[in-house]
Amino acid sequence: MPTYDYVCDGCGHAFELFQSMTDAVKKTCPKCKKKKLRRLIGAGGAIMFKGSGFYKTDYRSESYKKGAAADKGGGADGAAKKTDSGGSTSGGATKKGTD
């Protein structure tokens, strides 16, 4: 719920009011009780991120999280497997020759 700024043109009383966006605009000043209250146009409230941090990876799907965990779990073994299967031609030639 946003906070709106109000000022009374009758007495000059200015205040902030925390109200729903669907609530009607207030017209009566709480200090002088005159109907000269108007809502000010402000910069508006921005989204404020509070906490240790917000990252685009915070809300990833479960399938992405499982894939990322599998990549991390491989470590050095995963790198060795990739170079053995893709980089060595002698291992592939001996397997084909023995079958």
N, CA and C of each residue as an Amber inpcrd file, in Angstrom:
protein
   297
   0.8430000  -1.1770000   0.0000000   0.0000000   0.0000000   0.0000000
   0.8890000   1.2410000   0.0000000   0.5880000   2.1960000  -0.8510000
   1.4370000   3.3820000  -0.9610000   1.1570000   4.4230000   0.1250000
   2.1070000   5.3150000   0.2710000   1.9740000   6.4520000   1.1690000
   1.7580000   7.6900000   0.3180000   0.6760000   8.4240000   0.6180000
   0.3360000   9.6250000  -0.1360000   0.6140000  10.8600000   0.7020000
   1.0630000  11.9310000   0.0340000   1.2940000  13.2210000   0.6840000
   0.0590000  14.0870000   0.4940000  -0.3760000  14.7080000   1.5910000
  -1.5200000  15.6130000   1.5580000  -1.1090000  16.9470000   2.1500000
  -1.7650000  18.0160000   1.6910000  -1.5730000  19.3440000   2.2610000
  -2.9320000  20.0470000   2.3010000  -3.1490000  20.7970000   3.3620000
  -4.3920000  21.5510000   3.5160000  -4.1430000  22.9800000   3.0590000
  -4.9850000  23.4540000   2.1280000  -4.8630000  24.8300000   1.6470000
  -5.4190000  25.8290000   2.6540000  -6.1860000  25.3490000   3.6270000
  -6.7640000  26.2420000   4.6380000  -5.7830000  26.5950000   5.7390000
  -5.1180000  25.5820000   6.3130000  -4.2250000  25.8410000   7.4490000
  -2.7530000  25.5380000   7.1440000  -2.4910000  24.9160000   5.9990000
  -1.1040000  24.6150000   5.6300000  -0.5650000  23.3250000   6.2200000
  -1.4100000  22.5840000   6.9110000  -0.9850000  21.3210000   7.5150000
  -0.6200000  20.3140000   6.4180000   0.5760000  19.7460000   6.5010000
   1.0380000  18.7510000   5.5310000   1.3260000  17.4540000   6.2750000
   0.9380000  16.3470000   5.6630000   1.1560000  15.0510000   6.2960000
   1.1570000  13.9540000   5.2430000   1.6030000  12.7820000   5.6660000
   1.6020000  11.6030000   4.8230000   0.5210000  10.6510000   5.3320000
  -0.1310000   9.9720000   4.3910000  -1.1880000   9.0300000   4.7580000
  -0.9410000   7.7090000   4.0450000  -0.9050000   6.6520000   4.8250000
  -0.7050000   5.3020000   4.3070000  -2.0810000   4.7290000   4.0130000
  -2.4130000   4.5850000   2.7140000  -3.7340000   4.1010000   2.3500000
  -3.6770000   3.2770000   1.0770000  -4.7180000   2.5030000   0.8600000
  -4.8010000   1.6470000  -0.3110000  -4.9860000   2.4840000  -1.5700000
  -4.5900000   1.9040000  -2.6950000  -4.7460000   2.6150000  -3.9660000
  -6.2170000   2.7790000  -4.3400000  -7.0750000   1.9120000  -3.8330000
  -8.4920000   1.9770000  -4.1650000  -9.2770000   2.8780000  -3.2190000
  -8.6540000   3.3530000  -2.1320000  -9.3350000   4.2610000  -1.2130000
  -9.5850000   5.6090000  -1.8760000 -10.6590000   6.2480000  -1.4810000
 -10.9910000   7.5710000  -2.0190000  -9.9970000   8.6100000  -1.4900000
  -9.8050000   9.6620000  -2.2820000  -8.9200000  10.7530000  -1.8780000
  -9.5600000  11.4730000  -0.6900000  -8.7670000  11.7420000   0.3390000
  -9.2690000  12.4400000   1.5290000  -9.4880000  13.9080000   1.1900000
 -10.5550000  14.4930000   1.7340000 -10.8930000  15.8830000   1.4240000
 -10.9460000  16.7650000   2.6560000 -11.0520000  16.1750000   3.8400000
 -11.1730000  16.9410000   5.0720000  -9.8620000  16.9050000   5.8450000
  -9.3630000  18.0680000   6.2280000  -8.1250000  18.1710000   6.9840000
  -8.3400000  17.6480000   8.4020000  -7.4610000  16.7790000   8.8940000
  -7.6340000  16.2620000  10.2500000  -7.3240000  17.2980000  11.3340000
  -6.6320000  18.3870000  10.9790000  -6.2580000  19.4020000  11.9550000
  -7.3150000  20.4950000  12.0930000  -7.7090000  21.1120000  10.9470000
  -8.6520000  22.2290000  11.0060000 -10.0810000  21.8370000  10.6150000
 -10.2650000  20.6120000  10.1170000 -11.5700000  20.0580000   9.7240000
 -12.2070000  20.7630000   8.5260000 -11.4360000  21.5510000   7.7710000
 -11.9530000  22.1960000   6.5670000 -11.8030000  21.2490000   5.3870000
 -12.6450000  21.4340000   4.3930000 -12.5930000  20.5980000   3.1930000
 -11.6990000  21.2170000   2.1330000 -10.4650000  21.5240000   2.5380000
  -9.5100000  22.1310000   1.6210000  -8.2520000  21.2680000   1.4850000
  -8.4060000  19.9930000   1.7020000  -7.2750000  19.0740000   1.6300000
  -7.0650000  18.6230000   0.1930000  -5.8170000  18.5450000  -0.2370000
  -5.5200000  18.0370000  -1.5740000  -4.3250000  17.0940000  -1.5090000
  -4.3720000  16.1160000  -2.3740000  -3.2860000  15.1400000  -2.4390000
  -2.2260000  15.6640000  -3.3940000  -0.9760000  15.5920000  -2.9770000
   0.1380000  16.0870000  -3.7850000   0.6110000  15.0050000  -4.7480000
   1.0920000  15.4640000  -5.8710000   1.7040000  14.5620000  -6.8390000
   3.1770000  14.4660000  -6.4740000   3.6000000  13.2740000  -6.1040000
   4.9920000  13.0820000  -5.6910000   5.7440000  12.2410000  -6.6970000
   6.9800000  11.9950000  -6.3710000   7.8190000  11.1560000  -7.2180000
   7.3560000   9.7050000  -7.1760000   6.6200000   9.3790000  -6.1490000
   6.1390000   8.0090000  -6.0230000   7.1670000   7.1280000  -5.3530000
   6.6920000   6.0310000  -4.9060000   7.5820000   5.0750000  -4.2520000
   8.1660000   4.1220000  -5.2710000   9.3980000   3.8490000  -5.1180000
  10.0650000   2.8960000  -6.0060000  10.1600000   1.5520000  -5.3040000
  10.4880000   0.5520000  -6.0510000  10.7000000  -0.7590000  -5.4670000
  12.0240000  -0.7190000  -4.7210000  11.9900000  -1.1190000  -3.4790000
  13.2120000  -1.1310000  -2.6920000  13.5590000  -2.5750000  -2.3740000
  14.7560000  -2.9570000  -2.7290000  15.2430000  -4.2950000  -2.4360000
  16.0770000  -4.2150000  -1.1680000  15.6230000  -4.9080000  -0.1400000
  16.3470000  -4.9170000   1.1240000  16.7820000  -6.3430000   1.4150000
  17.9120000  -6.4820000   2.0230000  18.3810000  -7.8120000   2.3880000
  19.7930000  -8.0380000   1.8960000  20.1910000  -9.3010000   1.9160000
  21.5660000  -9.6320000   1.5580000  21.8160000  -9.5220000   0.0630000
  20.7850000  -9.6210000  -0.7450000  20.9850000  -9.4640000  -2.1820000
  19.9000000 -10.1530000  -2.9800000  19.6460000  -9.6300000  -4.1400000
  18.6720000 -10.2050000  -5.0450000  19.3570000 -10.3920000  -6.3900000
  19.3040000 -11.5910000  -6.8840000  19.9740000 -11.9070000  -8.1260000
  18.9950000 -12.5890000  -9.0670000  19.2950000 -12.5500000 -10.3490000
  18.3980000 -13.1650000 -11.3170000  18.3540000 -14.6730000 -11.1700000
  19.3310000 -15.2430000 -10.4900000  19.3510000 -16.6930000 -10.2960000
  18.5970000 -17.1340000  -9.0460000  18.0530000 -16.1950000  -8.2830000
  17.3430000 -16.5530000  -7.0540000  16.0700000 -17.3430000  -7.3170000
  15.4500000 -17.1550000  -8.4390000  14.1570000 -17.7670000  -8.7010000
  14.2130000 -18.6780000  -9.9150000  15.2480000 -19.4590000 -10.0460000
  15.3930000 -20.3730000 -11.1730000  14.4850000 -21.5800000 -10.9970000
  14.1780000 -22.2310000 -12.1040000  13.3350000 -23.4270000 -12.0710000
  14.0980000 -24.5840000 -11.4530000  13.3650000 -25.6010000 -11.0250000
  13.9790000 -26.7750000 -10.4060000  14.8930000 -27.5100000 -11.3870000
  14.4900000 -27.5850000 -12.6560000  15.3200000 -28.2850000 -13.6340000
  16.6520000 -27.5640000 -13.8280000  16.6290000 -26.2390000 -13.8080000
  17.8750000 -25.4800000 -13.9380000  18.7650000 -25.7230000 -12.7220000
  18.1580000 -25.7180000 -11.5280000  18.9310000 -25.9250000 -10.3120000
  19.5790000 -27.3030000 -10.3090000  18.8580000 -28.3360000 -10.7750000
  19.4130000 -29.6860000 -10.8270000  20.5650000 -29.7590000 -11.8160000
  20.4260000 -29.1300000 -12.9690000  21.4910000 -29.1130000 -13.9620000
  22.7240000 -28.3900000 -13.4580000  22.5190000 -27.2770000 -12.7650000
  23.6350000 -26.5110000 -12.2180000  24.3450000 -27.3090000 -11.1320000
  23.5720000 -28.0210000 -10.3120000  24.1760000 -28.8420000  -9.2590000
  24.9860000 -29.9810000  -9.8690000  24.4950000 -30.5610000 -10.9540000
  25.2220000 -31.6420000 -11.6190000  26.5250000 -31.1150000 -12.2150000
  26.4900000 -29.9100000 -12.7720000  27.7080000 -29.3080000 -13.3210000
  28.7270000 -29.0320000 -12.2170000  28.2610000 -28.5480000 -11.0910000
  29.1580000 -28.2600000  -9.9770000  29.7000000 -29.5450000  -9.3700000
  28.8890000 -30.5750000  -9.2960000  29.2840000 -31.8410000  -8.6880000
  30.3600000 -32.5500000  -9.4710000  30.4450000 -32.3210000 -10.7950000
  31.4410000 -32.9770000 -11.6340000  32.8410000 -32.5580000 -11.2790000
  33.0740000 -31.2840000 -11.0270000  34.3810000 -30.7720000 -10.6410000
  35.4610000 -31.1200000 -11.6490000  36.6070000 -31.5920000 -11.1610000
  37.7500000 -31.9150000 -12.0210000  37.4810000 -33.1860000 -12.8200000
  36.7250000 -34.1200000 -12.2560000  36.4180000 -35.3560000 -12.9720000
  35.6410000 -35.0790000 -14.2500000  34.7080000 -34.1300000 -14.1750000
  33.9170000 -33.7820000 -15.3500000  34.7890000 -33.2070000 -16.4430000
  35.7920000 -32.4180000 -16.0680000  36.7060000 -31.8340000 -17.0600000
  37.5750000 -32.9250000 -17.6720000  37.9930000 -33.8890000 -16.8580000
  38.8350000 -34.9730000 -17.3720000  38.0420000 -35.8550000 -18.3240000
  36.7890000 -36.1130000 -18.0070000  35.9450000 -36.9360000 -18.8740000
  35.7540000 -36.2740000 -20.2280000  35.5770000 -34.9510000 -20.2150000
  35.3620000 -34.2360000 -21.4710000  36.6000000 -34.3050000 -22.3510000
  37.7780000 -34.1570000 -21.7850000  38.9950000 -34.1760000 -22.5990000
  39.3270000 -35.5910000 -23.0410000  39.0170000 -36.6040000 -22.2040000
  39.3050000 -37.9830000 -22.5850000  38.4310000 -38.4260000 -23.7490000
  37.1310000 -38.1210000 -23.6660000  36.2300000 -38.5970000 -24.7070000
  36.3560000 -37.7890000 -25.9930000  36.6000000 -36.5010000 -25.8660000
  36.6260000 -35.6860000 -27.0670000  38.0150000 -35.4600000 -27.6140000
  39.0380000 -35.4950000 -26.7650000  40.3560000 -35.0980000 -27.2110000
  41.2460000 -36.2530000 -27.6460000  41.0730000 -37.4420000 -27.1550000
  41.9950000 -38.5170000 -27.5060000  41.4690000 -39.3270000 -28.6720000
  42.2610000 -39.4880000 -29.6850000  41.8760000 -40.2750000 -30.8490000
  42.3840000 -41.6990000 -30.7530000  43.4370000 -41.8990000 -29.9600000
  44.0000000 -43.2460000 -29.8640000  43.0680000 -44.1680000 -29.1050000
  42.3620000 -43.6330000 -28.0620000  41.4430000 -44.4790000 -27.3020000
  40.2900000 -44.9340000 -28.1730000  39.7960000 -44.0830000 -29.0420000
  38.6890000 -44.4560000 -29.9140000  39.1060000 -45.4470000 -30.9780000
  40.3550000 -45.3500000 -31.4620000  40.8290000 -46.2450000 -32.5120000
  41.0460000 -47.6510000 -31.9780000  41.5020000 -47.7550000 -30.7500000
  41.7490000 -49.0930000 -30.2000000  40.4410000 -49.8010000 -29.9010000
  39.4270000 -49.0390000 -29.4620000  38.1270000 -49.6730000 -29.1930000
  37.5070000 -50.1990000 -30.4830000  37.5850000 -49.4450000 -31.5290000
  37.0030000 -49.8850000 -32.7900000  37.7490000 -51.0810000 -33.3480000
  39.0540000 -51.1340000 -33.1490000  39.8460000 -52.2150000 -33.6880000
  39.6310000 -53.5200000 -32.9300000  39.2920000 -53.4630000 -31.6460000
  39.1310000 -54.6740000 -30.8540000  37.7520000 -55.2850000 -31.0070000
  36.7590000 -54.5510000 -31.4520000  35.4020000 -55.1040000 -31.5930000
  35.3020000 -55.8700000 -32.8140000
